[in-house]
């Protein structure tokens, strides 16, 4: 009578070893695929923001909001366009706010690479708890004072009716809701270092390694790109920004990043 033959211990160990090897090969691939999928969703969010900014400027003589130190933030004036939707304000790589309690004034609101900027206290037109992980290029606003945040009013774009719009950033992955980079800005020595005061370097706020040494951005011509962090210094942030200034001294965490 024939007897059914089962697997030997050696054969089982070989099968387990093969499965473990395949998992070791596939896990990094799957991880990269997840990150790429989140980057695609992030870019889709930015395209929707481009439509909302286009609607706003169409309704306001092609101009961006008038900004003062206390009024005119996009998170306030664009409420009627994005309907206070939390998801669209956040990149899928940074969906958790830094500060979960908007009444806690001691907690920071600045985000990190994979953290959204924290929940904010209420203001005119903004309910308590607004948060997100994108920020506007502050130089696009119509300045309500001269200077605005120590930056001359003449250097602001104000309108969509300008040349080289494909070189002017509009809305990007950011540590906070806005930033106005200057070509003299420096990069922090530590990747997720605190930027300190509210008047911290504008370039620091956009220099976050969220998408493979890059951030996602939509430009004033409403094109969306994955922008390497080192290339941020070659964009046309303001009328006075020197795109041809010498590159800064890259800190160790950015030194080997792609251009």
C-alpha positions as CSV (number, residue, x, y, z in Angstrom):
1,X,0.0,0.0,0.0
2,X,1.4,3.4,-1.0
3,X,1.8,6.0,1.6
4,X,1.2,9.8,1.0
5,X,4.5,11.7,1.3
6,X,4.4,15.1,3.1
7,X,6.9,18.0,3.1
8,X,10.1,17.5,4.9
9,X,11.4,20.0,7.4
10,X,14.1,21.1,5.0
11,X,11.6,21.7,2.2
12,X,9.4,23.8,4.5
13,X,12.4,25.8,5.6
14,X,13.3,26.4,1.9
15,X,9.8,27.6,1.2
16,X,9.8,29.9,4.2
17,X,13.2,31.3,3.2
18,X,12.0,32.0,-0.4
19,X,8.8,33.8,0.9
20,X,11.0,35.8,3.3
21,X,13.3,36.8,0.4
22,X,10.4,37.8,-1.8
23,X,8.9,39.9,1.1
24,X,12.3,41.6,1.6
25,X,12.4,42.5,-2.1
26,X,8.7,43.5,-2.4
27,X,8.3,45.6,0.8
28,X,10.6,48.5,-0.4
29,X,8.8,48.4,-3.8
30,X,5.4,48.5,-2.1
31,X,6.5,51.3,0.2
32,X,7.7,53.4,-2.8
33,X,4.5,52.7,-4.6
34,X,2.5,54.0,-1.6
35,X,4.5,57.1,-1.4
36,X,4.2,57.7,-5.1
37,X,0.4,57.2,-4.8
38,X,0.3,59.8,-2.0
39,X,2.3,62.2,-4.1
40,X,-0.2,61.8,-7.0
41,X,-3.1,62.6,-4.6
42,X,-1.1,65.6,-3.3
43,X,-0.7,66.9,-6.8
44,X,-4.4,66.3,-7.5
45,X,-5.2,68.5,-4.4
46,X,-2.9,71.2,-5.7
47,X,-4.7,71.2,-9.1
48,X,-8.0,71.7,-7.2
49,X,-6.4,74.6,-5.3
50,X,-5.3,76.0,-8.7
51,X,-9.0,76.0,-9.8
52,X,-10.0,77.8,-6.6
53,X,-7.4,80.5,-6.8
54,X,-8.4,80.9,-10.5
55,X,-12.0,81.4,-9.5
56,X,-11.0,83.8,-6.7
57,X,-8.9,86.0,-9.0
58,X,-11.5,85.9,-11.7
59,X,-14.0,87.3,-9.2
60,X,-11.5,90.0,-8.0
61,X,-10.2,91.7,-11.2
62,X,-7.4,89.1,-11.5
63,X,-5.9,90.1,-8.1
64,X,-5.0,88.1,-5.1
65,X,-6.2,88.9,-1.6
66,X,-5.2,92.1,0.1
67,X,-3.0,91.1,3.0
68,X,-2.2,92.9,6.2
69,X,-0.6,91.5,9.3
70,X,-4.0,90.4,10.6
71,X,-6.3,90.0,7.6
72,X,-6.3,88.6,4.1
73,X,-5.0,85.1,4.7
74,X,-6.1,82.6,2.0
75,X,-7.5,80.3,4.6
76,X,-9.9,83.0,5.5
77,X,-10.8,84.7,2.2
78,X,-11.1,81.4,0.2
79,X,-13.6,79.7,2.6
80,X,-16.4,80.1,0.1
81,X,-14.4,78.2,-2.5
82,X,-13.1,75.2,-0.6
83,X,-16.0,75.0,1.9
84,X,-13.7,74.4,5.0
85,X,-12.8,70.9,3.7
86,X,-10.0,69.5,5.8
87,X,-8.8,66.8,3.4
88,X,-8.0,69.1,0.5
89,X,-5.9,71.3,2.9
90,X,-3.6,68.4,3.6
91,X,-1.0,66.4,1.7
92,X,-1.6,62.7,2.4
93,X,2.0,62.6,3.7
94,X,1.1,65.1,6.5
95,X,-2.4,64.6,7.7
96,X,-1.9,65.0,11.5
97,X,-1.7,68.5,12.9
98,X,1.2,69.6,15.1
99,X,-1.2,71.2,17.6
100,X,-4.5,69.5,18.3
101,X,-5.7,72.1,20.7
102,X,-6.3,75.6,19.2
103,X,-6.9,77.1,22.7
104,X,-3.4,76.1,23.8
105,X,-1.3,79.2,23.1
106,X,1.9,77.6,24.3
107,X,1.8,74.9,21.6
108,X,3.5,75.6,18.3
109,X,1.5,75.6,15.0
110,X,4.4,75.1,12.6
111,X,4.4,71.7,10.9
112,X,7.2,69.3,10.2
113,X,8.0,67.1,7.2
114,X,5.2,64.7,7.9
115,X,3.0,66.9,10.2
116,X,0.5,69.5,9.2
117,X,0.6,72.9,10.6
118,X,-1.4,73.0,13.8
119,X,-5.0,73.9,14.5
120,X,-5.5,77.7,14.7
121,X,-7.5,79.9,17.0
122,X,-10.6,81.5,15.4
123,X,-10.5,84.8,13.6
124,X,-12.9,86.8,11.5
125,X,-14.2,84.4,8.9
126,X,-12.3,81.4,10.2
127,X,-13.7,78.9,12.7
128,X,-11.6,77.5,15.5
129,X,-9.4,74.5,14.5
130,X,-8.4,75.3,10.9
131,X,-5.3,73.4,9.9
132,X,-3.5,72.1,6.8
133,X,-0.1,71.3,5.2
134,X,0.1,73.7,2.2
135,X,1.1,77.3,2.1
136,X,0.9,80.1,-0.4
137,X,3.7,82.1,-1.8
138,X,3.3,85.2,0.3
139,X,4.6,87.4,-2.5
140,X,1.4,86.9,-4.5
141,X,-0.7,89.0,-2.1
142,X,-1.7,92.6,-2.6
143,X,0.2,94.3,0.2
144,X,-2.2,96.3,2.5
145,X,0.8,98.1,4.1
146,X,4.2,99.2,2.9
147,X,6.3,97.4,3.9
148,X,4.4,94.2,4.7
149,X,6.3,92.0,7.2
150,X,9.4,94.1,6.5
151,X,9.2,93.3,2.8
152,X,8.7,96.2,0.3
153,X,5.3,96.5,-1.4
154,X,6.9,97.0,-4.8
155,X,8.2,93.4,-4.8
156,X,4.8,91.7,-4.5
157,X,3.2,90.3,-7.7
158,X,-0.4,91.2,-6.7
159,X,-2.0,89.8,-9.9
160,X,-2.0,86.8,-12.2
161,X,-1.3,89.1,-15.2
162,X,2.5,88.9,-15.1
163,X,5.1,87.3,-17.3
164,X,6.9,84.0,-16.7
165,X,4.0,82.6,-14.7
166,X,5.4,79.1,-15.0
167,X,8.4,80.2,-12.9
168,X,6.3,81.8,-10.1
169,X,5.2,79.4,-7.3
170,X,1.6,79.7,-6.1
171,X,0.8,77.0,-3.6
172,X,3.1,74.4,-2.1
173,X,3.8,71.9,0.6
174,X,4.7,74.0,3.6
175,X,5.4,74.1,7.3
176,X,2.8,76.8,7.8
177,X,0.1,78.6,5.8
178,X,2.4,81.0,4.0
179,X,6.0,82.1,3.4
180,X,7.8,84.8,1.4
181,X,11.2,83.4,0.5
182,X,14.2,85.7,-0.3
183,X,17.4,84.6,-2.1
184,X,19.4,85.4,1.0
185,X,17.4,82.9,3.1
186,X,19.4,80.0,4.7
187,X,18.4,76.4,5.2
188,X,18.2,75.0,8.8
189,X,21.1,72.7,9.8
190,X,18.6,70.0,11.0
191,X,16.0,68.6,8.7
192,X,13.0,69.1,11.1
193,X,14.4,72.0,13.1
194,X,12.0,74.5,14.5
195,X,11.9,77.7,12.5
196,X,11.6,79.7,15.7
197,X,9.6,82.9,15.5
198,X,6.8,83.7,13.2
199,X,9.1,85.8,11.1
200,X,11.5,82.9,10.4
201,X,13.1,82.4,7.0
202,X,10.6,81.9,4.3
203,X,12.7,79.3,2.5
204,X,12.9,77.2,5.6
205,X,9.1,76.8,5.6
206,X,9.1,75.2,2.1
207,X,12.4,73.2,2.6
208,X,10.8,69.9,3.8
209,X,11.7,66.5,2.4
210,X,8.1,65.3,1.9
211,X,8.3,63.8,-1.5
212,X,11.7,62.2,-2.2
213,X,13.9,65.2,-1.7
214,X,11.3,67.5,-3.1
215,X,7.9,69.1,-2.5
216,X,4.9,69.4,-4.7
217,X,3.8,72.8,-6.0
218,X,1.4,74.5,-8.3
219,X,2.6,77.5,-10.3
220,X,0.9,80.7,-11.4
221,X,0.2,79.2,-14.8
222,X,-1.6,76.4,-12.9
223,X,0.9,73.7,-13.8
224,X,1.8,71.2,-11.1
225,X,5.4,69.9,-10.5
226,X,7.5,67.9,-8.1
227,X,10.2,70.5,-7.2
228,X,13.5,69.3,-5.8
229,X,14.4,71.3,-2.7
230,X,17.6,72.6,-4.1
231,X,15.7,74.0,-7.1
232,X,13.6,76.2,-4.8
233,X,16.4,78.9,-5.1
234,X,15.9,78.9,-8.9
235,X,12.2,79.9,-8.8
236,X,10.8,83.4,-9.3
237,X,9.3,84.0,-5.8
238,X,9.0,87.8,-5.9
239,X,9.8,90.6,-8.3
240,X,13.1,91.1,-6.5
241,X,14.2,87.5,-6.1
242,X,17.6,86.8,-7.7
243,X,17.3,83.5,-9.4
244,X,21.0,83.6,-10.3
245,X,22.4,84.3,-6.9
246,X,25.1,81.9,-5.6
247,X,23.7,78.7,-4.1
248,X,23.6,78.6,-0.3
249,X,25.8,76.4,1.7
250,X,23.7,73.2,1.8
251,X,23.4,71.6,5.3
252,X,24.5,67.9,5.6
253,X,20.9,66.6,5.4
254,X,20.5,68.3,2.0
255,X,24.0,68.1,0.6
256,X,23.5,65.0,-1.5
257,X,20.0,65.8,-2.6
258,X,19.2,65.8,-6.4
259,X,19.1,69.1,-8.2
